[in-house]
Amino acid sequence: MPRSIVIALLLLASACSRGGGEGRHASASSGDTLPGRPPALPPAAADSGAGPVRQVVYVPAYSHVYSRDYGRTFDLAVILSIRNTDPERSLTIAGVQYYGTDGRLVRTYQRTPRTLAPLAAAEYVVEAVDTEGGSGASFLVEWSAPARVTDPVIQAVNIGTEAGQGISFVSEGRALVRH
């Protein structure tokens, strides 16, 4: 074997025994998780902003859309989905209100606080036959947590079928107020 290959192999073996194995072990232990257990957040992300947080989120919803012309509508069911994305901390849904196209309150879906466990979800449904909200309907969702959590995913899934036709789309929530 040529001398340069032997020297390269010795250097490689020496590097692995001095620290190469430790680096691999450290990354494996920080990245691996047990089956069924979510990965832990890095300490900086989990512990930053230790105080309580409160947010109001606006979510567009469509109890109907217009088909062909302005006078014909296609009725849609709306599923408001609130998903706690934090793998370690719960959050509380303080209120869910549904507003119509004209801005008036149509319905309050939740009057008392509801706790969402880590990675849990809550759903609120507006049936397709309920067209009171109109094409410009919306939800206001207020949520809070005693300490900083990852922001929840809050969406309206708008879906309908009629005469062999189907339509579905998602409306993303937008934060209005954060305390």
C-alpha positions in Angstrom: 0.0 0.0 0.0 1.4 3.4 -0.9 2.7 5.5 2.0 0.3 8.4 1.4 -2.8 6.1 1.7 -1.4 4.6 5.0 -0.9 8.1 6.4 -4.4 9.2 5.3 -6.0 6.2 7.0 -4.0 6.8 10.2 -5.1 10.4 10.3 -8.7 9.5 9.7 -8.6 6.8 12.4 -7.0 9.3 14.8 -9.6 12.0 14.1 -12.5 9.5 14.7 -11.1 8.3 18.1 -10.4 11.9 19.3 -13.8 13.6 18.5 -15.4 12.4 15.4 -17.4 9.8 17.3 -18.5 12.3 20.0 -19.9 14.7 17.4 -21.9 11.9 15.8 -23.2 10.7 19.2 -24.2 14.2 20.3 -26.2 14.9 17.1 -27.9 11.5 17.3 -29.0 12.0 20.9 -30.3 15.5 20.3 -32.2 14.6 17.1 -33.6 11.2 17.8 -36.9 10.8 19.6 -38.8 7.8 21.0 -41.6 6.5 18.8 -44.8 8.5 19.5 -43.0 11.3 21.2 -42.7 14.7 19.5 -39.2 16.2 19.1 -38.1 18.6 21.8 -37.8 22.3 20.9 -34.3 23.8 21.3 -33.9 25.5 24.7 -33.7 29.0 23.1 -37.0 28.6 21.2 -38.9 27.0 24.1 -37.7 29.5 26.8 -37.7 32.8 24.9 -40.3 35.3 26.0 -41.3 33.6 29.2 -44.3 35.8 29.9 -47.9 35.1 29.0 -49.1 35.6 25.4 -52.5 36.4 23.9 -53.5 36.7 20.3 -56.6 37.6 18.2 -56.6 36.0 14.8 -58.9 36.9 11.8 -59.9 34.0 9.5 -61.8 34.6 6.2 -64.6 32.2 5.6 -67.0 31.6 2.7 -70.5 30.2 3.3 -70.9 30.6 -0.5 -69.1 31.6 -3.6 -70.5 32.9 -6.8 -70.9 30.6 -9.8 -71.0 31.8 -13.4 -72.5 35.2 -12.6 -73.2 37.3 -9.5 -76.7 36.0 -9.1 -76.0 32.3 -8.7 -74.3 30.9 -5.6 -72.5 27.7 -4.7 -73.1 26.9 -1.0 -70.1 25.8 1.1 -69.6 24.2 4.5 -66.8 25.8 6.5 -64.7 24.0 9.0 -62.7 26.3 11.3 -59.6 24.3 12.4 -57.4 25.5 15.3 -54.2 23.4 15.7 -51.9 23.7 18.7 -48.5 23.3 17.0 -46.5 23.3 20.2 -45.2 19.8 21.1 -44.7 20.7 24.8 -47.2 23.3 25.9 -51.0 23.7 26.0 -52.8 26.8 24.9 -56.3 28.1 25.7 -58.9 29.1 23.1 -60.7 32.0 24.9 -63.4 32.7 22.2 -64.6 32.0 18.7 -67.0 34.4 17.0 -68.4 34.1 13.5 -69.2 37.3 11.6 -71.2 37.9 8.4 -70.3 39.8 5.2 -71.8 43.0 6.7 -69.5 42.8 9.8 -72.3 41.9 12.3 -71.9 39.0 14.8 -73.8 36.0 13.5 -72.9 33.4 16.2 -70.5 32.8 19.1 -69.1 29.3 18.8 -67.3 29.3 22.1 -68.1 31.4 25.2 -66.0 29.6 27.8 -62.2 28.9 27.6 -61.1 25.6 26.1 -57.7 24.1 26.6 -55.9 22.5 23.7 -53.2 20.0 24.7 -49.9 20.0 22.9 -50.4 19.0 19.2 -54.2 18.9 19.7 -56.8 20.4 17.4 -60.3 21.9 17.7 -62.9 22.3 15.0 -66.0 24.4 14.5 -68.4 23.8 11.7 -70.7 26.0 9.7 -73.0 23.7 7.7 -73.4 24.3 3.9 -77.2 25.0 4.4 -76.2 27.9 6.8 -75.6 30.8 4.4 -76.1 33.6 6.9 -72.5 34.5 6.9 -72.3 35.1 3.2 -69.3 35.3 0.8 -67.4 37.7 3.1 -67.9 35.8 6.4 -65.1 35.6 8.9 -64.1 34.3 12.3 -62.3 36.0 15.1 -60.3 33.6 17.3 -58.8 34.6 20.6 -56.2 32.3 22.2 -53.7 32.6 25.0 -51.0 30.7 26.8 -49.3 31.3 30.2 -45.9 31.2 28.5 -44.6 31.6 25.0 -45.7 28.8 22.6 -45.4 28.2 18.9 -48.2 30.0 17.1 -51.1 27.7 16.3 -52.2 27.1 12.8 -55.7 28.5 12.3 -57.5 27.9 9.0 -61.0 27.8 7.5 -61.5 24.8 5.2 -64.3 25.8 2.7 -65.8 22.9 0.9 -68.9 22.1 -1.1 -70.4 19.6 -3.6 -73.3 20.0 -5.9 -74.5 18.1 -9.0 -71.3 16.2 -9.4 -69.1 19.3 -9.0 -66.9 20.0 -6.0 -64.9 22.9 -4.7 -62.6 23.2 -1.7 -60.0 25.7 -0.6 -58.3 26.8 2.6 -58.3 30.4 4.1 -55.4 31.2 6.4 -55.8 33.1 9.6 -54.0 36.4 10.1 -52.9 37.7 13.6 -54.5 41.1 14.4 -53.4 41.6 18.0 -50.6 40.0 20.0 -49.9 40.8 23.6 
